[in-house]
């Protein structure tokens, strides 16, 4: 009778130990999944920010190329003595015609 009781308690405690170990293992697994999701979300946010920054930089570069071409054309015309007052008046109002020389 005593061995039957010991066997019953031994089985009970083994099952309890197994349930506790499985619970702890499952909680670690859930925490790892949660961390992976959080890292992926941050990675996507960083990639989106980098892409928007690259697009912004590309727009800035395109704008500067256009300004540079306009100013170089103005300087070349001045150097070739083909710059007329009409072209000086055509120069954009928000910019000074002396801008290519002052930069």
C-alpha beads as a LAMMPS data file, in Angstrom:
LAMMPS data file: protein, C-alpha beads

103 atoms
102 bonds

1 atom types
1 bond types

-500.0 500.0 xlo xhi
-500.0 500.0 ylo yhi
-500.0 500.0 zlo zhi

Masses

1 110.0

Atoms # bond

1 1 1 0.000 0.000 0.000
2 1 1 2.823 2.311 0.847
3 1 1 4.547 1.773 -2.546
4 1 1 1.263 2.478 -4.321
5 1 1 1.003 5.802 -2.459
6 1 1 4.626 6.678 -3.260
7 1 1 4.070 5.846 -6.926
8 1 1 0.964 8.058 -6.974
9 1 1 2.802 11.036 -5.417
10 1 1 5.834 10.480 -7.644
11 1 1 3.635 10.556 -10.758
12 1 1 1.802 13.645 -9.479
13 1 1 5.017 15.556 -8.804
14 1 1 6.572 14.512 -12.110
15 1 1 3.481 15.801 -13.946
16 1 1 3.559 19.063 -11.948
17 1 1 7.279 19.488 -12.719
18 1 1 6.613 18.831 -16.418
19 1 1 3.752 21.387 -16.478
20 1 1 5.924 24.035 -14.767
21 1 1 8.839 23.453 -17.153
22 1 1 6.524 23.566 -20.176
23 1 1 4.920 26.793 -18.875
24 1 1 8.291 28.477 -18.432
25 1 1 9.444 27.262 -21.856
26 1 1 6.266 28.537 -23.483
27 1 1 6.638 31.959 -21.809
28 1 1 10.217 32.246 -23.132
29 1 1 8.990 31.287 -26.609
30 1 1 6.218 33.905 -26.510
31 1 1 8.689 36.569 -25.320
32 1 1 11.079 35.717 -28.174
33 1 1 8.271 35.957 -30.729
34 1 1 7.207 39.313 -29.270
35 1 1 10.796 40.613 -29.450
36 1 1 11.140 39.445 -33.075
37 1 1 7.928 41.243 -34.036
38 1 1 9.113 44.414 -32.295
39 1 1 12.505 44.260 -34.058
40 1 1 10.820 43.711 -37.439
41 1 1 8.541 46.696 -36.846
42 1 1 11.506 48.918 -35.987
43 1 1 13.425 47.625 -39.012
44 1 1 10.516 48.480 -41.327
45 1 1 10.265 51.963 -39.793
46 1 1 13.990 52.563 -40.297
47 1 1 13.817 51.353 -43.909
48 1 1 10.827 53.615 -44.610
49 1 1 12.653 56.592 -43.090
50 1 1 15.774 55.859 -45.134
51 1 1 13.752 55.588 -48.330
52 1 1 11.977 58.884 -47.688
53 1 1 15.327 60.524 -46.912
54 1 1 16.800 59.168 -50.146
55 1 1 13.835 60.482 -52.120
56 1 1 14.230 63.857 -50.444
57 1 1 17.944 63.904 -51.226
58 1 1 17.264 62.969 -54.843
59 1 1 14.780 65.833 -55.182
60 1 1 17.336 68.216 -53.658
61 1 1 20.040 67.003 -56.049
62 1 1 17.737 67.385 -59.058
63 1 1 16.861 70.923 -57.972
64 1 1 20.516 71.832 -57.494
65 1 1 21.393 70.390 -60.917
66 1 1 18.746 72.571 -62.537
67 1 1 19.986 75.671 -60.696
68 1 1 23.579 74.870 -61.619
69 1 1 22.704 74.464 -65.317
70 1 1 20.832 77.774 -65.341
71 1 1 23.673 79.601 -63.634
72 1 1 26.347 78.041 -65.855
73 1 1 24.376 79.026 -68.923
74 1 1 24.199 82.582 -67.559
75 1 1 27.945 82.645 -66.846
76 1 1 28.797 81.213 -70.274
77 1 1 26.679 83.820 -72.003
78 1 1 28.361 86.537 -69.994
79 1 1 31.798 85.177 -70.884
80 1 1 30.905 84.992 -74.567
81 1 1 29.482 88.511 -74.497
82 1 1 26.098 87.271 -75.633
83 1 1 24.224 88.243 -72.487
84 1 1 21.569 90.793 -73.224
85 1 1 19.443 92.931 -70.953
86 1 1 16.456 90.930 -72.111
87 1 1 17.994 87.755 -70.663
88 1 1 18.913 89.567 -67.470
89 1 1 15.267 90.596 -67.096
90 1 1 14.219 86.983 -67.795
91 1 1 16.300 85.794 -64.857
92 1 1 14.021 84.488 -62.059
93 1 1 12.660 87.288 -59.906
94 1 1 13.408 85.560 -56.610
95 1 1 17.108 85.197 -57.525
96 1 1 19.752 87.784 -58.174
97 1 1 21.418 87.684 -61.597
98 1 1 24.685 88.110 -59.731
99 1 1 24.135 84.865 -57.827
100 1 1 26.412 82.716 -60.050
101 1 1 29.264 85.153 -59.413
102 1 1 28.753 85.460 -55.679
103 1 1 28.611 81.747 -55.045

Bonds

1 1 1 2
2 1 2 3
3 1 3 4
4 1 4 5
5 1 5 6
6 1 6 7
7 1 7 8
8 1 8 9
9 1 9 10
10 1 10 11
11 1 11 12
12 1 12 13
13 1 13 14
14 1 14 15
15 1 15 16
16 1 16 17
17 1 17 18
18 1 18 19
19 1 19 20
20 1 20 21
21 1 21 22
22 1 22 23
23 1 23 24
24 1 24 25
25 1 25 26
26 1 26 27
27 1 27 28
28 1 28 29
29 1 29 30
30 1 30 31
31 1 31 32
32 1 32 33
33 1 33 34
34 1 34 35
35 1 35 36
36 1 36 37
37 1 37 38
38 1 38 39
39 1 39 40
40 1 40 41
41 1 41 42
42 1 42 43
43 1 43 44
44 1 44 45
45 1 45 46
46 1 46 47
47 1 47 48
48 1 48 49
49 1 49 50
50 1 50 51
51 1 51 52
52 1 52 53
53 1 53 54
54 1 54 55
55 1 55 56
56 1 56 57
57 1 57 58
58 1 58 59
59 1 59 60
60 1 60 61
61 1 61 62
62 1 62 63
63 1 63 64
64 1 64 65
65 1 65 66
66 1 66 67
67 1 67 68
68 1 68 69
69 1 69 70
70 1 70 71
71 1 71 72
72 1 72 73
73 1 73 74
74 1 74 75
75 1 75 76
76 1 76 77
77 1 77 78
78 1 78 79
79 1 79 80
80 1 80 81
81 1 81 82
82 1 82 83
83 1 83 84
84 1 84 85
85 1 85 86
86 1 86 87
87 1 87 88
88 1 88 89
89 1 89 90
90 1 90 91
91 1 91 92
92 1 92 93
93 1 93 94
94 1 94 95
95 1 95 96
96 1 96 97
97 1 97 98
98 1 98 99
99 1 99 100
100 1 100 101
101 1 101 102
102 1 102 103
